[in-house]
Amino acid sequence: MSKKKYPYQLLENPSDIAAFAEANQSIEWLCLDTEFIGEKRYNTLLCLIQVATENGTYIFDTLKCEALEPLLELIERDDIVKITHAGENDYRLLYNMFGIRPKNLFDTQIAAGFIGYKYPVSFRYLLEEELRVRLNKSQTVTDWEQRPIKPKQMNYAIEDVIFLHELRDKILHKLRKLQRETWALEECAKMEEEAFYYRNPHKEALTHNLMPNLDLKGRVFLLRLFEWRRGLAEQRNHSKEMVLPKKAIAPIVKTMGSGKNGLRNNRRISDRFVDRYGNKMEQLYNKAISDEERDLVEGVEYEKALPPKQDLKLEMLYSFINYRCLEQRVSPNLVLSRTIYKQMKVEFDYFDDSIANGWRRSVLGDDLLYCLQHRRKLAIDMADGQMLLKVTV
């Protein structure tokens, strides 16, 4: 286990950051990680940004200095390779806080999925396998908001970036031997796109398992309830669970037709909630339905259970896909995630065109793609000791 103490520069004020920017204008690569606190908050608190370049290792104390523009400009420059492991959360946080999107990315977690590792793979496991380095993860759930920062915390934070460049070079060498560098870079580049950072604000309500079972008024109330919960959480900077636990949503929606008195008579709903928000709930329930709300909720359908044989055939197809991916040492989750395939199982008209293009087409091949595109007509033949999954005419 690594116990080495690594040198670093702590940046706490604008002059520190200006000096960093001046010293690193000509760098070719930048390793990046962040430490933040999201628990019990609506807005994630960014506490540290760790950076390693060819000129040294730096810790940005973002609680003491918010003037991060010089660093943000480096992250957006397309002539500097940004190296991360599981960088999605880091980039999403920077996008939400500062509106920036990174350019020229290499993510070791994604890239490792193209050389035989499962996706996602942990940073600790990947370092042990590729560099024979074992990290000390004793500070995983530490309080990053406390000041001064303890030496153990600093060392933990530094270890998340200090090995990234060497790890990237090792993985890149293997990718090039397999002729898959462009595959990995194509997948990493998704984090450069605006669409990557979009989140449907109504997704939580529209995908709630109660939604398809409600009438129009109940659906709209469920939609409004989630929006009210989110808005109050943002206003108070509390987590949404602190405003209203998710387990309380179904009892409220099911009872709301009986008004405030119905809420009070439901033992699963606290009197405290009814006293504070009963009138607000009635207001949300009885407000006239807008055309936009109607359009949002009317498209929600029941998730129909597939006939057992059809479900089994589709599961077999997914197993074939997984097997081919593993044969080619590409993580199946990168090629076709279980979430997307589940959607394809229940929506036969749904097909993500990216599956049939680029590197994914090379992995799957025309035969499996044909089965995916015509999955409604799958059949199984068993004879002479053979089992054949095919598409019927």
Secondary structure, 3 states (H helix, E strand, C coil): CCCCCCCCEEECCHHHHHHHHHHCCCCCEEEEEEEEECCCCCCCEEEEEEEEECCEEEEEECCCCCCCHHHHHHHHCCCCEEEECCCHHHHHHHHHHHCCCCCCEEEHHHHHCCCCCCCCCCHHHHHHHHHCCCCCCCCCCCCCCCCCCCHHHHHHHHHHHHCHHHHHHHHHHHHHHCCCHHHHHHHHHHHHCHHHHCCCCCHHHHCCCCHHHCCHHHHHHHHHHHHHHHHHHHHHCCCHHHHCCHHHHHHHHHHHHHHHHHHHHCCCCCHHHHHHHHHHHHHHHHCCCCHHHHHHHHCCCCCCCCCHHHHHHHHHHHHHHHHHHHHCCCCHHHHCCHHHHHHHHHCCCCCCHHHHCHHHHHHHHHHHHHHHHCHHHEEEEEECCEEEEEECC
